């Protein structure tokens, strides 16, 4: 199952990049390559061990020809679990602290882009470390175990951005909006350190359209240059 999922992720990722490269080559024949900065807050909600958790992250990258985004992301998860389990003669008390750090590379082609909303696919693969600190106690006997291992995740999802319409004297509001995303994550290979990362995730949060800010700044600069050139031409008449 793990290999099948990995092959699906890698195959889709490679084919999507190939299509994007072909599209970019075709576009380059007609217009100059366009690169814009991109950035996204990425807070993901999910469940580990049947408990809700937040995976905090941020992504930075570039938007290519307004067709797709590529970049890197960084994520962090901290989770504390405690409880007790009834044994035949005794009661087992346990505490566990999980910490997860990982970085990713991502590719995000747009499916559609409208004035007030846009939809895209998100493909990602990453690398990081996971640590588990476990304390188990039966009567007066305590066992403390600390483990650290490599963590290699992959995933794919669908992202939706909803934009605020342009209003008079409130143009700056068009730079922010709402993002919703749902996806499936999978550990590329299994280890003896069980952190149960596999499964669905979803995300709802704010969005900042850095590419739109960049576009407006560039347009304002060009507008000022044109006005300056017109003023210089009029002064010479």
C-alpha positions in Angstrom: 0.0 0.0 0.0 2.8 2.4 0.9 4.7 1.7 -2.4 1.5 2.1 -4.4 0.8 5.5 -2.7 4.4 6.6 -3.3 4.3 5.6 -6.9 1.0 7.5 -7.3 2.5 10.6 -5.8 5.8 10.5 -7.7 4.0 9.6 -11.0 1.5 12.4 -10.7 4.2 14.8 -9.5 6.5 14.1 -12.5 3.8 14.1 -15.1 2.4 17.4 -13.8 5.9 19.0 -13.9 6.4 17.7 -17.4 3.1 19.2 -18.5 4.0 22.5 -16.8 7.4 22.6 -18.5 5.8 22.0 -21.9 3.3 24.8 -21.1 6.1 27.1 -19.9 8.1 26.4 -23.1 5.1 27.2 -25.3 4.4 30.4 -23.3 8.1 31.5 -23.5 7.8 31.6 -27.3 5.2 34.3 -27.1 6.0 36.2 -23.9 8.7 36.7 -21.3 8.9 34.4 -18.4 7.0 35.8 -15.5 8.1 35.1 -11.9 6.3 36.4 -8.8 6.9 35.7 -5.1 4.4 33.5 -3.3 3.9 32.8 0.4 1.3 30.9 2.4 0.5 30.3 6.1 -0.2 26.6 6.3 -1.9 25.5 9.5 -3.2 21.9 9.1 -5.7 20.2 11.3 -5.8 16.4 11.8 -5.9 13.6 14.2 -3.1 11.5 15.7 -4.0 8.7 18.1 -7.6 9.9 17.8 -6.6 13.3 19.2 -6.9 16.6 17.3 -3.6 18.2 16.5 -2.3 21.3 14.7 0.6 21.1 12.3 2.0 24.6 12.0 3.8 25.7 8.8 4.7 28.3 6.2 5.5 28.0 2.5 7.5 30.3 0.3 8.1 30.0 -3.4 7.5 31.6 -6.8 4.6 31.7 -9.1 5.6 30.9 -12.7 3.6 32.6 -15.6 0.6 32.7 -13.3 0.1 29.0 -14.0 1.7 27.2 -11.1 3.8 27.7 -7.9 6.9 25.9 -6.7 8.7 26.3 -3.5 9.6 25.0 -0.1 7.8 24.7 3.3 8.6 24.1 6.9 6.3 22.5 9.5 6.3 21.8 13.2 4.1 19.5 15.4 4.1 19.1 19.2 1.7 16.7 20.9 1.5 15.5 24.5 -0.5 12.3 25.4 -1.2 10.8 28.8 -3.5 8.3 30.3 -3.8 5.0 32.0 -4.5 1.4 31.0 -5.9 -1.3 33.2 -3.8 -4.5 33.3 -4.7 -7.8 34.8 -3.2 -7.0 38.3 -2.0 -3.4 38.0 -2.6 -0.1 36.3 -0.2 1.3 33.7 0.2 5.0 33.7 1.8 6.5 30.6 2.9 9.9 29.2 4.2 10.6 25.8 5.6 13.8 24.2 5.9 13.9 20.4 7.8 16.5 18.4 7.9 16.6 14.6 10.0 18.8 12.4 10.1 18.6 8.6 10.7 20.5 5.4 9.0 20.0 2.1 9.3 20.9 -1.6 6.0 21.5 -3.3 4.5 21.9 -6.7 1.1 23.6 -7.1 -0.5 23.9 -10.5 -3.7 26.0 -10.8 -6.8 24.2 -12.1 -8.7 27.5 -12.5 -8.3 31.2 -11.5 -11.2 33.6 -11.3 -11.6 37.1 -10.0 -12.9 36.0 -6.6 -11.6 32.5 -6.2 -9.0 30.0 -7.4 -8.4 26.3 -7.2 -5.1 24.3 -7.3 -3.6 20.9 -6.7 -0.8 20.6 -4.2 1.9 17.9 -4.4 4.6 17.7 -1.8 7.5 15.5 -0.5 9.6 16.2 2.6 12.3 15.2 5.0 12.6 15.7 8.8 13.0 14.2 12.2 10.5 12.9 14.8 11.2 12.3 18.5 9.2 10.4 21.1 9.8 10.7 24.9 7.8 8.1 26.7 7.3 7.5 30.4 5.6 4.3 31.7 4.8 3.6 35.3 3.6 0.4 37.0 3.4 0.8 40.8 6.8 2.3 41.7 8.6 1.1 38.5 9.2 3.8 35.9 10.5 3.4 32.4 11.7 6.4 30.4 12.4 5.9 26.7 13.6 8.6 24.2 13.8 7.8 20.5 14.6 9.9 17.4 14.3 8.8 13.8 14.2 10.1 10.2 10.8 11.2 8.9 10.0 11.2 5.1 6.4 12.2 4.3 4.6 12.8 1.0 1.2 14.1 0.2 -1.3 15.5 -2.2 -4.3 17.8 -1.8 -6.7 20.3 -3.3 -6.5 24.0 -2.3 -9.2 26.7 -2.7 -8.5 30.5 -2.2 -11.5 32.9 -1.8 -10.7 36.5 -2.4 -12.3 39.8 -1.1 -13.8 41.9 -4.0 -12.2 45.2 -4.8 -14.0 48.1 -3.1 -13.5 51.8 -3.4 -10.8 53.1 -1.1 -10.4 49.6 0.3 -8.2 48.1 -2.4 -5.7 46.7 0.2 -8.4 44.2 1.2 -7.9 42.4 -2.1 -4.5 41.2 -0.8 -6.1 38.9 1.8 -8.7 36.2 1.7 -9.6 32.7 3.0 -7.9 29.5 2.2 -9.4 26.0 2.5 -7.5 22.8 1.7 -8.0 19.0 2.1 -5.5 16.3 1.3 -4.0 12.9 2.1 -0.6 12.4 3.6 1.5 9.2 3.8 4.8 8.2 5.3 7.1 7.1 2.4 8.7 4.2 4.4 7.8 2.6 7.8 10.1 2.6 10.8 9.8 1.0 14.2 8.9 4.4 15.6 5.1 4.6 15.3 3.8 8.1 15.0 0.7 7.3 13.0 1.1 10.2 10.6 -0.8 8.6 7.7 -4.3 9.9 6.9 -6.4 12.9 5.9 -5.8 16.5 6.8 -7.7 19.7 6.3 -6.9 23.4 6.7 -8.9 26.5 7.0 -7.2 29.9 7.5 -6.3 33.3 6.1 -4.5 33.8 2.8 -2.2 36.6 1.8 -1.8 37.0 -2.0 1.9 38.1 -2.2 1.8 37.8 -6.0 -1.0 40.4 -6.2 0.9 42.8 -4.0 4.0 42.3 -6.3 1.8 42.8 -9.4 0.3 46.1 -8.1 3.7 47.5 -7.0 5.1 46.7 -10.4 2.1 48.3 -12.2 2.3 51.4 -10.0 6.0 51.7 -10.8 5.3 51.4 -14.5 2.5 54.0 -14.3 4.8 56.5 -12.6 7.5 56.0 -15.2 4.9 56.6 -18.0 3.6 59.8 -16.2 7.2 61.0 -15.7 8.0 60.4 -19.4 4.8 62.3 -20.5 5.7 65.2 -18.2 9.2 65.3 -19.7 7.9 65.3 -23.2 5.4 68.1 -22.4 8.2 70.2 -20.9 10.2 70.0 -24.1 7.4 71.3 -26.3 
